[in-house]
Amino acid sequence: MTNGKTAIITGASSGIGQATAKELAKRGYQVMLGARREDRLRELKNDIELLGGTAAYQVTDVTSSEQMKALAQAALDQFGRIDVLVNNAGLMPLSFMNKLKIDEWDQMVDVNIKGVLYGIAAVLPHMEQQKEGHIINISSVAGHEVTPGSAVYSGTKYAVRAITEGLRKEIAPSLDIRATIVSPGAVATELTQTITDEDILTAFEGMEMKMLEAEDIANAIGYAVEQPAYVDVNEILIRPRQQP
């Protein structure tokens, strides 16, 4: 049974995106799944429907503004409205700057910053027209502090926070449109699989810490979207207890 509301989730094929799609579907949202891996999207859609939820998907590369517009249009065509956007797609190929991994820098800027902007551009006109909506952008603890190896990644996640806060301040008070930053710490996902800097990987091997599960972040997102319209959860910073 749905609550009549629709949520779009990018990066839905794994990790936080996948967990968030299941969590929001469980809470009654119709979910439109966006990611590049169609096999994963199809499997997630089937899983959600087996649990009694409602889901559809569109293969989407967030670095394309046209594909993000198509994802939003697919949600409108399928479900008639867009209530929530979770801009979750992200890359984290951490590296020391003197390794000069410029291609990885470009990828992070394209996915982590431009992807968020293209998501906002795809849904904001519709939300303004219906006078309500909620945009959730996934930043990171790395968007609050910089550590060796995180310079470029942190730069993109600081940018996500700045963009979200700027959007929040620009929204007309007469509109029930909210903007929330979610900043996770270390989460057990596939995010570290993009790291190619051996020095970073070696440092990761020595870490002993109980990491967050993707479901922990999904629960936080569920909390934010279900607050009354007059309650604006600006930012959630959530990390493992053992993470400094």
C-alpha positions as CSV (number, residue, x, y, z in Angstrom):
1,M,0.0,0.0,0.0
2,T,1.4,3.4,-1.0
3,N,1.2,6.8,0.7
4,G,0.7,8.4,-2.8
5,K,4.1,9.9,-2.7
6,T,7.0,9.3,-5.0
7,A,10.8,9.2,-4.3
8,I,13.6,9.2,-6.9
9,I,16.9,7.6,-5.7
10,T,20.1,7.8,-7.7
11,G,22.9,5.3,-7.2
12,A,20.2,2.8,-6.3
13,S,22.0,-0.3,-7.5
14,S,24.0,-0.8,-4.3
15,G,24.8,0.5,-0.8
16,I,23.0,3.5,0.6
17,G,20.9,4.0,-2.5
18,Q,19.6,0.4,-2.5
19,A,18.9,0.5,1.3
20,T,17.1,3.8,1.0
21,A,14.9,2.5,-1.8
22,K,13.8,-0.4,0.3
23,E,13.3,1.8,3.4
24,L,11.2,4.4,1.6
25,A,9.2,1.7,-0.2
26,K,8.5,0.1,3.2
27,R,7.2,3.5,4.4
28,G,4.8,3.6,1.5
29,Y,6.7,5.6,-1.1
30,Q,6.5,4.7,-4.8
31,V,10.2,4.6,-5.7
32,M,11.9,5.4,-9.0
33,L,15.3,3.8,-9.1
34,G,18.2,5.3,-11.1
35,A,21.7,3.9,-11.7
36,R,23.8,2.6,-14.5
37,R,23.6,-1.2,-13.8
38,E,20.3,-2.4,-15.2
39,D,20.6,-6.0,-13.8
40,R,21.0,-4.6,-10.2
41,L,18.0,-2.2,-10.8
42,R,15.8,-5.0,-12.1
43,E,16.7,-7.2,-9.1
44,L,16.0,-4.4,-6.6
45,K,12.7,-3.6,-8.3
46,N,11.7,-7.3,-7.9
47,D,12.8,-7.4,-4.3
48,I,10.8,-4.3,-3.4
49,E,7.7,-5.7,-5.2
50,L,8.0,-9.0,-3.4
51,L,7.9,-7.1,-0.1
52,G,4.7,-5.4,-1.2
53,G,6.2,-2.1,-2.4
54,T,5.9,-0.2,-5.6
55,A,9.0,0.4,-7.8
56,A,10.2,1.3,-11.3
57,Y,13.6,2.0,-12.7
58,Q,15.4,3.9,-15.4
59,V,19.0,3.3,-16.4
60,T,20.6,6.6,-15.6
61,D,24.1,8.2,-15.7
62,V,23.9,11.2,-13.3
63,T,26.7,12.9,-15.2
64,S,24.2,13.5,-18.0
65,S,21.7,16.3,-17.4
66,E,19.5,14.9,-20.2
67,Q,19.5,11.4,-18.5
68,M,18.6,13.0,-15.2
69,K,15.7,14.9,-16.8
70,A,14.6,11.6,-18.3
71,L,14.7,9.9,-14.9
72,A,12.5,12.7,-13.5
73,Q,10.1,12.4,-16.4
74,A,9.9,8.6,-16.0
75,A,8.8,9.2,-12.4
76,L,6.2,11.6,-13.5
77,D,5.0,9.3,-16.3
78,Q,4.8,6.3,-14.0
79,F,3.6,7.8,-10.7
80,G,2.3,11.3,-11.6
81,R,4.4,13.3,-9.1
82,I,7.9,13.7,-7.5
83,D,7.9,14.3,-3.7
84,V,11.5,13.3,-2.8
85,L,14.8,13.2,-4.6
86,V,17.7,11.4,-2.9
87,N,20.9,12.5,-4.7
88,N,22.9,9.6,-3.6
89,A,25.2,8.6,-6.5
90,G,28.8,9.2,-5.6
91,L,32.4,8.0,-6.2
92,M,35.2,8.0,-3.6
93,P,38.6,7.1,-5.3
94,L,40.7,8.6,-2.5
95,S,44.3,9.3,-3.4
96,F,47.2,11.5,-2.4
97,M,47.4,14.5,-4.6
98,N,51.0,13.9,-5.7
99,K,49.8,10.7,-7.4
100,L,48.1,13.1,-10.0
101,K,45.1,10.9,-10.6
102,I,43.5,13.6,-12.7
103,D,41.0,11.2,-14.4
104,E,39.7,10.2,-10.9
105,W,39.5,13.9,-9.9
106,D,37.4,14.6,-13.0
107,Q,35.1,11.6,-12.3
108,M,34.4,12.8,-8.7
109,V,33.6,16.3,-9.9
110,D,31.3,15.0,-12.6
111,V,29.4,12.5,-10.3
112,N,29.6,14.1,-6.9
113,I,29.0,17.7,-7.8
114,K,27.5,17.9,-11.3
115,G,25.3,14.8,-10.6
116,V,23.8,16.6,-7.6
117,L,23.2,19.8,-9.6
118,Y,21.6,17.9,-12.5
119,G,19.3,16.1,-10.0
120,I,18.2,19.4,-8.5
121,A,17.6,20.8,-12.0
122,A,15.6,17.8,-13.0
123,V,13.1,18.0,-10.1
124,L,13.0,21.5,-8.8
125,P,10.7,23.0,-11.4
126,H,8.1,20.3,-10.7
127,M,8.4,20.7,-7.0
128,E,7.9,24.5,-7.3
129,Q,4.9,23.8,-9.5
130,Q,3.3,21.5,-6.9
131,K,4.5,23.8,-4.1
132,E,6.1,20.9,-2.1
133,G,9.0,18.5,-2.2
134,H,12.1,17.3,-0.5
135,I,15.6,17.2,-1.9
136,I,18.1,15.1,0.0
137,N,21.8,15.4,-1.0
138,I,24.3,12.9,0.3
139,S,27.5,14.6,1.5
140,S,30.0,12.9,3.9
141,V,32.0,13.3,7.1
142,A,34.6,14.2,4.5
143,G,32.5,17.3,3.7
144,H,33.2,18.5,7.3
145,E,36.9,17.7,7.6
146,V,39.8,16.9,5.3
147,T,42.2,14.1,5.9
148,P,45.3,13.0,3.9
149,G,44.2,11.4,0.7
150,S,40.7,13.0,0.8
151,A,41.5,16.5,-0.6
152,V,39.5,16.2,-3.9
153,Y,36.8,13.9,-2.5
154,S,36.3,16.3,0.5
155,G,36.2,19.2,-1.9
156,T,33.3,17.6,-3.8
157,K,31.5,16.8,-0.5
158,Y,32.0,20.3,0.9
159,A,30.5,21.5,-2.4
160,V,27.4,19.3,-1.9
161,R,26.9,20.9,1.5
162,A,27.3,24.5,0.1
163,I,24.9,23.7,-2.8
164,T,22.3,22.2,-0.5
165,E,22.5,25.1,2.0
166,G,22.3,27.6,-0.7
167,L,19.2,25.9,-2.2
168,R,17.6,25.8,1.2
169,K,18.0,29.6,1.7
170,E,16.7,30.3,-1.8
171,I,13.4,28.4,-1.5
172,A,10.5,30.8,-1.1
173,P,8.9,30.6,2.4
174,S,5.5,30.0,0.8
175,L,6.7,26.7,-0.7
176,D,6.8,23.5,1.3
177,I,10.1,22.5,-0.3
178,R,12.9,21.2,2.0
179,A,16.6,20.5,1.5
180,T,18.5,18.2,3.7
181,I,22.2,17.3,3.8
182,V,23.0,13.7,5.0
183,S,26.7,13.3,5.9
184,P,27.6,9.7,6.6
185,G,30.9,8.5,8.1
186,A,32.4,5.1,7.3
187,V,29.7,2.8,5.8
188,A,30.1,-0.8,4.7
189,T,29.4,-0.3,1.0
190,E,31.1,-0.7,-2.4
191,L,32.4,2.9,-2.2
192,T,36.0,1.9,-1.4
193,Q,36.2,-0.3,-4.5
194,T,37.0,2.7,-6.7
195,I,40.3,3.4,-4.8
196,T,43.4,2.7,-6.8
197,D,46.0,4.4,-4.7
198,E,47.9,1.5,-3.0
199,D,49.0,3.7,-0.1
200,I,45.4,4.5,0.7
201,L,44.3,0.9,0.5
202,T,47.1,-0.2,2.8
203,A,46.0,2.4,5.4
204,F,42.4,1.1,5.1
205,E,43.6,-2.5,5.8
206,G,44.8,-1.4,9.2
207,M,41.5,0.0,10.3
208,E,39.6,-1.8,13.1
209,M,36.2,-0.2,13.4
210,K,32.6,-1.4,13.3
211,M,31.3,0.5,10.3
212,L,27.8,1.7,9.7
213,E,25.5,-0.3,7.6
214,A,23.7,1.2,4.6
215,E,20.4,0.7,6.4
216,D,21.6,3.0,9.2
217,I,21.8,5.9,6.7
218,A,18.5,4.8,5.1
219,N,16.8,5.0,8.5
220,A,18.1,8.6,8.9
221,I,16.7,9.5,5.5
222,G,13.4,8.0,6.4
223,Y,13.3,10.1,9.5
224,A,14.0,13.3,7.6
225,V,11.4,12.8,4.9
226,E,8.6,11.9,7.4
227,Q,8.8,15.0,9.5
228,P,5.8,17.4,9.3
229,A,6.0,20.0,6.6
230,Y,7.0,22.8,9.0
231,V,10.0,20.8,10.3
232,D,13.1,21.2,8.2
233,V,15.9,18.8,9.0
234,N,18.8,20.7,7.6
235,E,21.6,18.2,8.1
236,I,22.2,14.8,9.6
237,L,25.8,13.9,10.5
238,I,26.1,10.2,11.3
239,R,29.2,8.2,11.8
240,P,30.4,5.0,13.6
241,R,30.9,5.6,17.3
242,Q,34.6,4.6,16.9
243,Q,35.3,7.0,14.0
244,P,37.2,10.1,15.2
